[in-house]
């Protein structure tokens, strides 16, 4: 399933990029619904490139066939983000810690200016759930959660950046 979202963010491109590379921003993401507070596993900057690896744990409730097939305690994954700092473009891959054969996810996003103090995140990804008959249903449900996660992350980022704007340097 192809996912394409243009998510507004109340922060400049520079502020949004800086937040995505700030370990303290990831602590704010504990407020996202359905996942636990993420664990920043790696943050490396090398010249004009960066790599961010964030670990997540599912914290929601499984329904229907998913509850029979999947163990919620094993729904953990790493989000690997390879960032081109000049282009403000990021390649994103989700790597399941368990159930790797059932799910694949890769995509990219770029931060695009939308005025002086605002931008949007243009996000495109390919999601596949490899479960006969149930795969497309699961893909639609997960895609909805991804869209919700992007919107909630943008809201948290806006608050995070606004709080830092008000802080003395």
N, C-alpha and C positions, 0 to 999 in steps of 0.2 A: 504494500500500500504506500502510495506517495503522499507525503505530508508537506504542505506549503503554507507558511504563516508569515504575515508582516505584523510584528508585534511592536506597538509604540512603547517607548521608554522615556520617562521624564528625566532625562540626563543628556548631556552632550555626548557625542561619539567618544571624545577623549575620556570623559568621566565614566561612561559605561565600560570602555575597554579597561580602564584602571580598576574598576570594581571587579571585573571578571578575573583580574590578576592579583587581587587582594585577599589574602587568607582570611581576614576578618569578615569579608562579605559572605563567605561560605557558612560561617556560623549563623548568619541571619536566615539562611535557607532552611533551618530547622522548623520554621513556621509553615513550610509547604505541606499541603494536605496529602496524605497517603504515603509519605516517605518519612524516614527518620532523619534527624540532623545529619547532613553529609559529613564524610570524613575526607579531609584534604590529604590525599596520599602522596602527591608529588606536585611541586610547582617549580619549574625550571625555566629560566630565561637565558637565551643564548643569542646575543646580538639582537637581531630584529625578529626573532622567533621565540615562542614560548610553548611549553607543554604543561598542561594542567590535567591531573588525574584525580578524580573525585569518586569516592566510594559511597554507594547508596544502599539502603535496606528498605524493602517494602514494609509499610506500616499500616496498610489498609486492610480491608476485609475481602477475601475471595468469595465469589458466588458461583453457583451452578457447577458446570463441569470443571472449571478451573480449580475449585475447591477439592475435587476428587483427584485431579492429576498432579497438582502442585503443592509443595510444602511451603507455606508462607515464610518460615524461618530460613529457607534456602533461596528466597528471592532477593538476592544481593547482586550488585553489578558495579562495574567501574565505568565512568564516563571519561573517555580520553579525548582531550581537546588539544589539537595542534593549531597554534595561533600564528598567523602572519601579521605582525604588529604594524607594518607599513600599510597593508591593504585592509586592515581591520576585518580580516576574513578568518574563519575558524573551521577546520575539519573536525567533525565529532563522530566518535564511534562508541557504542555501548558494548561492553564485554561482560557477558553474564558469568558470574562466579560459578553458578550451577545451571543446569538446563541449557547449556550452550547450543546444543543442536536444535532446540525448539524456537529460538528467537535470534533474529539478526536485525541490527539497526546501525545505519551510518548516514551521515548527512553533512551539511555545512550551514554556516550562517555568516552574514556580514552585517556590520553596523553601518547605517546610512544616516547622515545628518538630516534633520528635519527642523531646521531653524537653529538658533544659537544655543539653546539650552535643552534641546530635545533631539531624539533620534528614533529610529526604529530598527528592529532586528529582523532582517529578511532571512527566514529559516526554511530550508528544504531538506527532506530526509526520506529514506526508503526503509520501511519497516516490514518485516516478514515474520509470521508465526507459522511454524511448520508442524501443524497438527491437522491431520485429515479432517475435513468437514467443519471443524471448529476454528481453523486458522483465520478466515476472513472476519468472523464475529469477534475474535480476540483482537485482531488488528484494529478494527473500528473502535473497540473499547480503549485499547492502549493509545491510539491516536488521539482520542478525546482527552485522555489524561495528559498526554504530552502538550496539547494545546492549552489545557488548564494550567499546567506547570509553567509554561512559557509566560502566560498572562500573570500568574502569581509572582513569578521571579521578577518580571518587569516592575510590578507594583513595589515589591520589596527593594529592588534596586533604586527606584525613584526615591523612596524614603531614606535609604542608606546614603545616597548621594546628597540629598537635601540636608541631612543631619551633618554631613561633613562640610558642606558649604557654610553652615552656620558655626562650625567649630573654628576657634582661632588657630592660625597656622603655626 
